[in-house]
Amino acid sequence: MGTDLHCVVIRDDSKPAPDMAMFELSTFTEIQFDSPDSYWIITAIGGFTEYFRRVPVTGI
């Protein structure tokens, strides 16, 4: 839906699971990129920040 140098906003139009309907969740998610190998989001439920980082594959 929108982008800038460090962020992308996506929209999810799927129906929420029946047990999640009480939560009036936003259909938009903002993803903040820290580097080419990491990003973070703030969760819709609870407002927690989740961090993701690419790790090298080893032992294959």
Biopython code that builds the backbone (N, CA, C, O; Angstrom):
import numpy as np
from Bio.PDB.StructureBuilder import StructureBuilder

atoms = [
    (1, "MET", "N", (0.807, -1.194, 0.000)),
    (1, "MET", "CA", (0.000, 0.000, 0.000)),
    (1, "MET", "C", (0.852, 1.261, 0.000)),
    (1, "MET", "O", (0.462, 2.275, -0.578)),
    (2, "GLY", "N", (2.022, 1.203, 0.650)),
    (2, "GLY", "CA", (2.881, 2.368, 0.683)),
    (2, "GLY", "C", (4.298, 1.967, 1.046)),
    (2, "GLY", "O", (4.510, 0.944, 1.696)),
    (3, "THR", "N", (5.258, 2.760, 0.632)),
    (3, "THR", "CA", (6.657, 2.476, 0.942)),
    (3, "THR", "C", (7.430, 3.777, 1.106)),
    (3, "THR", "O", (7.011, 4.832, 0.630)),
    (4, "ASP", "N", (8.559, 3.682, 1.787)),
    (4, "ASP", "CA", (9.576, 4.722, 1.775)),
    (4, "ASP", "C", (10.916, 3.999, 1.856)),
    (4, "ASP", "O", (10.963, 2.793, 1.610)),
    (5, "LEU", "N", (11.989, 4.676, 2.185)),
    (5, "LEU", "CA", (13.311, 4.047, 2.182)),
    (5, "LEU", "C", (13.472, 2.934, 3.209)),
    (5, "LEU", "O", (14.286, 2.033, 3.008)),
    (6, "HIS", "N", (12.713, 2.972, 4.307)),
    (6, "HIS", "CA", (12.918, 2.010, 5.391)),
    (6, "HIS", "C", (11.651, 1.287, 5.827)),
    (6, "HIS", "O", (11.660, 0.588, 6.840)),
    (7, "CYS", "N", (10.573, 1.443, 5.088)),
    (7, "CYS", "CA", (9.289, 0.920, 5.563)),
    (7, "CYS", "C", (8.404, 0.509, 4.393)),
    (7, "CYS", "O", (8.480, 1.079, 3.305)),
    (8, "VAL", "N", (7.564, -0.493, 4.641)),
    (8, "VAL", "CA", (6.532, -0.873, 3.687)),
    (8, "VAL", "C", (5.258, -1.146, 4.483)),
    (8, "VAL", "O", (5.311, -1.709, 5.577)),
    (9, "VAL", "N", (4.122, -0.746, 3.933)),
    (9, "VAL", "CA", (2.830, -1.009, 4.561)),
    (9, "VAL", "C", (2.067, -1.947, 3.635)),
    (9, "VAL", "O", (1.915, -1.674, 2.445)),
    (10, "ILE", "N", (1.586, -3.061, 4.198)),
    (10, "ILE", "CA", (0.831, -4.024, 3.407)),
    (10, "ILE", "C", (-0.585, -4.126, 3.958)),
    (10, "ILE", "O", (-0.835, -3.823, 5.125)),
    (11, "ARG", "N", (-1.504, -4.556, 3.104)),
    (11, "ARG", "CA", (-2.903, -4.714, 3.513)),
    (11, "ARG", "C", (-3.303, -6.175, 3.353)),
    (11, "ARG", "O", (-3.019, -6.800, 2.331)),
    (12, "ASP", "N", (-3.958, -6.707, 4.362)),
    (12, "ASP", "CA", (-4.438, -8.089, 4.359)),
    (12, "ASP", "C", (-5.955, -8.050, 4.397)),
    (12, "ASP", "O", (-6.545, -7.660, 5.405)),
    (13, "ASP", "N", (-6.584, -8.451, 3.310)),
    (13, "ASP", "CA", (-8.048, -8.423, 3.221)),
    (13, "ASP", "C", (-8.698, -9.749, 3.590)),
    (13, "ASP", "O", (-9.908, -9.909, 3.428)),
    (14, "SER", "N", (-7.906, -10.707, 4.090)),
    (14, "SER", "CA", (-8.499, -11.991, 4.462)),
    (14, "SER", "C", (-9.357, -11.828, 5.711)),
    (14, "SER", "O", (-9.124, -10.938, 6.528)),
    (15, "LYS", "N", (-10.350, -12.699, 5.845)),
    (15, "LYS", "CA", (-11.225, -12.655, 7.015)),
    (15, "LYS", "C", (-10.458, -13.172, 8.231)),
    (15, "LYS", "O", (-9.693, -14.129, 8.109)),
    (16, "PRO", "N", (-10.649, -12.558, 9.402)),
    (16, "PRO", "CA", (-9.981, -13.065, 10.604)),
    (16, "PRO", "C", (-10.563, -14.412, 11.020)),
    (16, "PRO", "O", (-11.721, -14.717, 10.734)),
    (17, "ALA", "N", (-9.754, -15.201, 11.689)),
    (17, "ALA", "CA", (-10.236, -16.461, 12.234)),
    (17, "ALA", "C", (-11.389, -16.163, 13.195)),
    (17, "ALA", "O", (-11.382, -15.125, 13.855)),
    (18, "PRO", "N", (-12.379, -17.054, 13.285)),
    (18, "PRO", "CA", (-13.545, -16.788, 14.145)),
    (18, "PRO", "C", (-13.176, -16.442, 15.588)),
    (18, "PRO", "O", (-13.832, -15.601, 16.202)),
    (19, "ASP", "N", (-12.147, -17.072, 16.134)),
    (19, "ASP", "CA", (-11.775, -16.786, 17.523)),
    (19, "ASP", "C", (-11.031, -15.462, 17.673)),
    (19, "ASP", "O", (-10.753, -15.046, 18.798)),
    (20, "MET", "N", (-10.702, -14.792, 16.573)),
    (20, "MET", "CA", (-10.009, -13.504, 16.609)),
    (20, "MET", "C", (-10.938, -12.338, 16.266)),
    (20, "MET", "O", (-10.517, -11.184, 16.337)),
    (21, "ALA", "N", (-12.174, -12.611, 15.902)),
    (21, "ALA", "CA", (-13.099, -11.568, 15.445)),
    (21, "ALA", "C", (-13.342, -10.493, 16.498)),
    (21, "ALA", "O", (-13.638, -9.351, 16.147)),
    (22, "MET", "N", (-13.225, -10.829, 17.767)),
    (22, "MET", "CA", (-13.484, -9.852, 18.834)),
    (22, "MET", "C", (-12.425, -8.766, 18.900)),
    (22, "MET", "O", (-12.634, -7.746, 19.558)),
    (23, "PHE", "N", (-11.292, -8.957, 18.234)),
    (23, "PHE", "CA", (-10.172, -8.033, 18.349)),
    (23, "PHE", "C", (-10.179, -6.908, 17.332)),
    (23, "PHE", "O", (-9.158, -6.221, 17.325)),
    (24, "GLU", "N", (-11.063, -6.615, 16.540)),
    (24, "GLU", "CA", (-11.064, -5.480, 15.614)),
    (24, "GLU", "C", (-9.659, -5.141, 15.115)),
    (24, "GLU", "O", (-9.177, -4.024, 15.300)),
    (25, "LEU", "N", (-9.016, -6.110, 14.487)),
    (25, "LEU", "CA", (-7.643, -5.945, 14.011)),
    (25, "LEU", "C", (-7.594, -5.072, 12.758)),
    (25, "LEU", "O", (-8.511, -5.092, 11.937)),
    (26, "SER", "N", (-6.525, -4.317, 12.625)),
    (26, "SER", "CA", (-6.313, -3.505, 11.436)),
    (26, "SER", "C", (-5.974, -4.414, 10.259)),
    (26, "SER", "O", (-5.379, -5.477, 10.439)),
    (27, "THR", "N", (-6.346, -4.001, 9.084)),
    (27, "THR", "CA", (-5.971, -4.769, 7.902)),
    (27, "THR", "C", (-4.603, -4.342, 7.384)),
    (27, "THR", "O", (-4.121, -4.898, 6.397)),
    (28, "PHE", "N", (-3.968, -3.363, 8.030)),
    (28, "PHE", "CA", (-2.673, -2.856, 7.596)),
    (28, "PHE", "C", (-1.569, -3.288, 8.551)),
    (28, "PHE", "O", (-1.754, -3.295, 9.768)),
    (29, "THR", "N", (-0.429, -3.644, 7.993)),
    (29, "THR", "CA", (0.757, -3.985, 8.774)),
    (29, "THR", "C", (1.924, -3.157, 8.262)),
    (29, "THR", "O", (2.163, -3.094, 7.056)),
    (30, "GLU", "N", (2.641, -2.530, 9.162)),
    (30, "GLU", "CA", (3.816, -1.724, 8.809)),
    (30, "GLU", "C", (5.066, -2.536, 9.139)),
    (30, "GLU", "O", (5.229, -3.010, 10.263)),
    (31, "ILE", "N", (5.937, -2.690, 8.158)),
    (31, "ILE", "CA", (7.194, -3.421, 8.334)),
    (31, "ILE", "C", (8.332, -2.422, 8.224)),
    (31, "ILE", "O", (8.477, -1.747, 7.204)),
    (32, "GLN", "N", (9.136, -2.328, 9.269)),
    (32, "GLN", "CA", (10.273, -1.397, 9.304)),
    (32, "GLN", "C", (11.566, -2.178, 9.052)),
    (32, "GLN", "O", (11.862, -3.129, 9.774)),
    (33, "PHE", "N", (12.328, -1.787, 8.045)),
    (33, "PHE", "CA", (13.579, -2.458, 7.711)),
    (33, "PHE", "C", (14.752, -1.725, 8.347)),
    (33, "PHE", "O", (14.932, -0.523, 8.149)),
    (34, "ASP", "N", (15.558, -2.478, 9.124)),
    (34, "ASP", "CA", (16.764, -1.921, 9.731)),
    (34, "ASP", "C", (17.964, -2.074, 8.820)),
    (34, "ASP", "O", (18.864, -1.234, 8.822)),
    (35, "SER", "N", (17.980, -3.137, 8.046)),
    (35, "SER", "CA", (19.085, -3.436, 7.143)),
    (35, "SER", "C", (18.569, -4.422, 6.101)),
    (35, "SER", "O", (17.416, -4.844, 6.190)),
    (36, "PRO", "N", (19.374, -4.801, 5.123)),
    (36, "PRO", "CA", (18.922, -5.813, 4.166)),
    (36, "PRO", "C", (18.643, -7.166, 4.820)),
    (36, "PRO", "O", (17.989, -8.020, 4.220)),
    (37, "ASP", "N", (19.130, -7.365, 6.036)),
    (37, "ASP", "CA", (18.974, -8.650, 6.711)),
    (37, "ASP", "C", (18.124, -8.600, 7.975)),
    (37, "ASP", "O", (18.079, -9.584, 8.715)),
    (38, "SER", "N", (17.451, -7.487, 8.244)),
    (38, "SER", "CA", (16.630, -7.434, 9.455)),
    (38, "SER", "C", (15.473, -6.458, 9.287)),
    (38, "SER", "O", (15.555, -5.460, 8.572)),
    (39, "TYR", "N", (14.383, -6.801, 9.988)),
    (39, "TYR", "CA", (13.216, -5.925, 10.013)),
    (39, "TYR", "C", (12.442, -6.165, 11.292)),
    (39, "TYR", "O", (12.712, -7.121, 12.019)),
    (40, "TRP", "N", (11.468, -5.289, 11.571)),
    (40, "TRP", "CA", (10.637, -5.448, 12.756)),
    (40, "TRP", "C", (9.225, -4.971, 12.474)),
    (40, "TRP", "O", (8.985, -4.142, 11.596)),
    (41, "ILE", "N", (8.288, -5.525, 13.256)),
    (41, "ILE", "CA", (6.888, -5.128, 13.184)),
    (41, "ILE", "C", (6.358, -4.982, 14.608)),
    (41, "ILE", "O", (6.912, -5.557, 15.545)),
    (42, "ILE", "N", (5.301, -4.222, 14.761)),
    (42, "ILE", "CA", (4.585, -4.149, 16.038)),
    (42, "ILE", "C", (3.339, -5.004, 15.864)),
    (42, "ILE", "O", (2.559, -4.785, 14.937)),
    (43, "THR", "N", (3.148, -5.977, 16.750)),
    (43, "THR", "CA", (2.032, -6.907, 16.614)),
    (43, "THR", "C", (0.705, -6.213, 16.824)),
    (43, "THR", "O", (0.607, -5.237, 17.568)),
    (44, "ALA", "N", (-0.317, -6.731, 16.158)),
    (44, "ALA", "CA", (-1.662, -6.162, 16.271)),
    (44, "ALA", "C", (-2.265, -6.425, 17.644)),
    (44, "ALA", "O", (-3.003, -5.591, 18.169)),
    (45, "ILE", "N", (-1.961, -7.563, 18.219)),
    (45, "ILE", "CA", (-2.498, -7.920, 19.535)),
    (45, "ILE", "C", (-1.389, -7.741, 20.560)),
    (45, "ILE", "O", (-0.364, -8.418, 20.487)),
    (46, "GLY", "N", (-1.577, -6.858, 21.493)),
    (46, "GLY", "CA", (-0.605, -6.657, 22.561)),
    (46, "GLY", "C", (0.412, -5.567, 22.294)),
    (46, "GLY", "O", (1.041, -5.075, 23.231)),
    (47, "GLY", "N", (0.592, -5.176, 21.040)),
    (47, "GLY", "CA", (1.543, -4.121, 20.721)),
    (47, "GLY", "C", (2.993, -4.488, 20.968)),
    (47, "GLY", "O", (3.820, -3.610, 21.219)),
    (48, "PHE", "N", (3.317, -5.782, 20.900)),
    (48, "PHE", "CA", (4.706, -6.219, 21.072)),
    (48, "PHE", "C", (5.493, -5.935, 19.810)),
    (48, "PHE", "O", (4.930, -5.928, 18.715)),
    (49, "THR", "N", (6.772, -5.705, 19.949)),
    (49, "THR", "CA", (7.637, -5.538, 18.795)),
    (49, "THR", "C", (8.346, -6.856, 18.526)),
    (49, "THR", "O", (9.005, -7.407, 19.408)),
    (50, "GLU", "N", (8.208, -7.360, 17.296)),
    (50, "GLU", "CA", (8.873, -8.588, 16.885)),
    (50, "GLU", "C", (9.996, -8.229, 15.928)),
    (50, "GLU", "O", (9.792, -7.487, 14.968)),
    (51, "TYR", "N", (11.191, -8.762, 16.198)),
    (51, "TYR", "CA", (12.367, -8.507, 15.378)),
    (51, "TYR", "C", (12.725, -9.765, 14.599)),
    (51, "TYR", "O", (12.632, -10.875, 15.124)),
    (52, "PHE", "N", (13.129, -9.592, 13.367)),
    (52, "PHE", "CA", (13.525, -10.701, 12.509)),
    (52, "PHE", "C", (14.892, -10.383, 11.921)),
    (52, "PHE", "O", (15.144, -9.275, 11.448)),
    (53, "ARG", "N", (15.768, -11.381, 11.963)),
    (53, "ARG", "CA", (17.120, -11.189, 11.427)),
    (53, "ARG", "C", (17.517, -12.440, 10.660)),
    (53, "ARG", "O", (17.368, -13.557, 11.157)),
    (54, "ARG", "N", (18.018, -12.248, 9.457)),
    (54, "ARG", "CA", (18.508, -13.364, 8.653)),
    (54, "ARG", "C", (19.780, -13.886, 9.298)),
    (54, "ARG", "O", (20.659, -13.111, 9.674)),
    (55, "VAL", "N", (19.872, -15.181, 9.424)),
    (55, "VAL", "CA", (21.081, -15.789, 9.983)),
    (55, "VAL", "C", (21.710, -16.675, 8.923)),
    (55, "VAL", "O", (21.004, -17.252, 8.096)),
    (56, "PRO", "N", (23.021, -16.788, 8.940)),
    (56, "PRO", "CA", (23.675, -17.624, 7.921)),
    (56, "PRO", "C", (23.355, -19.103, 8.148)),
    (56, "PRO", "O", (23.225, -19.567, 9.280)),
    (57, "VAL", "N", (23.237, -19.815, 7.044)),
    (57, "VAL", "CA", (23.002, -21.255, 7.100)),
    (57, "VAL", "C", (24.354, -21.933, 7.365)),
    (57, "VAL", "O", (25.344, -21.650, 6.690)),
    (58, "THR", "N", (24.375, -22.818, 8.344)),
    (58, "THR", "CA", (25.598, -23.561, 8.660)),
    (58, "THR", "C", (25.314, -25.043, 8.764)),
    (58, "THR", "O", (24.181, -25.442, 9.037)),
    (59, "GLY", "N", (26.309, -25.849, 8.554)),
    (59, "GLY", "CA", (26.192, -27.287, 8.754)),
    (59, "GLY", "C", (25.471, -28.040, 7.653)),
    (59, "GLY", "O", (25.013, -29.160, 7.878)),
    (60, "ILE", "N", (25.356, -27.449, 6.456)),
    (60, "ILE", "CA", (24.688, -28.175, 5.363)),
    (60, "ILE", "C", (25.726, -28.690, 4.415)),
    (60, "ILE", "O", (25.389, -29.332, 3.420)),
]
sb = StructureBuilder()
sb.init_structure("model")
sb.init_model(0)
sb.init_chain("A")
sb.init_seg("    ")
for serial, (resi, resn, name, xyz) in enumerate(atoms, 1):
    if name == "N":
        sb.init_residue(resn, " ", resi, " ")
    sb.init_atom(name, np.array(xyz, "f"), 0.0, 1.0, " ", f" {name:<3s}", serial, name[0])
structure = sb.get_structure()
